[in-house]
Amino acid sequence: MNMLLTDRDRWQSTLGWQPTDVQLGQFQQLYEAILTANQQVNLTRITSPEDFWEKHLWDSLQGVAPWLVEAELGAPPRQVVDIGTGGGFPGLPVALVFPHWAIALMDATRKKLVALETVCATLGMANISYLPQRAEQVAHQPRHREAYDLALLRAVGSANTCAEYALPLLQLGGQAILYRGQWTTAEEASLATILPRLGGQLLAVRSQKTPLSQGIRHNVILSKVERTPDKFPRLPGMPAKTPLA
C-alpha cells in the first residue's frame, strides 16, 4: 500500500479533515482500479502515486472541503452531478467520502463511463449512476432539469460555459463548484455579467495552494437563485463555441 495515499496527517494539515481507515483503503483500491482500467481506456495521464494523490484525490476533495467535517457527522443526502467527469474526478473520491450522496457521472464519451462502471463495481460503490450524454442534452430532460443539489465541473471549459451547463441542472438554492487553476478579475467580471441570465449568482471564490507542487487552485462557487429560462443551455456545442458574454 502506498504511504502517500494513506497519510492521514497530510489530509489534516491541508484540509482540516482526515479519512477513516476504510476510506484510506478505498483510496488505494481506487488508485489500483483506475490504473487497471487505464490499460484499456485512456482515463488519465496521472499515474504516479504522488500525482494521483494531489491532482486527483486531494484536488477532488478540496472542492467540497466545506462539507468534509459534515461528512464525519453524517451528511444529509444530496443529489450531485459531476459534469464532464472524464476519468471519474472529482465524482469518485466524493462518492467514497459521502456514501449517502447520489453521484451522477456525466460524460459524452460512453467508453469512459463503461470503464468507470467496472471501477465502481470493483470497489462495490452503490451510490453512482451514469449519464453518457452531453450536458446540453441532459439539462433539457425533465427528470434531470433542476434536479440536483450540487454540480461539480473540473477541466470542462470556460467559467461562462460551465455556468450554462450547470445552472439548468440545479434546484433553487443548489450550488455549482467550478474547479479552476488560475482565476482572474476579468474572468470574474465576465462571469458576473452573464449569471443573472441563467438564474445564478457568484457566491464565493476560494483559493488554496496544492500541497506538493505548490500550485494555485481556485473554486468558483455559484448559487442558483432563480429558475433558469427554458432556452438554456443552448444547442450542443454552442456554450463552448460561443460562450455567453
ABEGO torsion letter per residue (X at the ends): XBAAAABAAAAAAAAGBBBBAAAAAAAAAAAAAAAAAAAABBABABABAAAAAAAAAAAAAAAAAAAAAAAAAGBBBBBBBBBGAEAGOAAAAAAAABAABBBBBBBABAAAAAAAAAAAAAAGBAABBBBBBBAAAAAABAAABGABABBBBBGAEBAAAAAAAAAAABBBGBBBBBBBBBBBAAAAAAAAAAAAAAGBBBABBBBBBBAAAGBBBBBBBBBBABBBBAAOBBBBGAAAABBBX
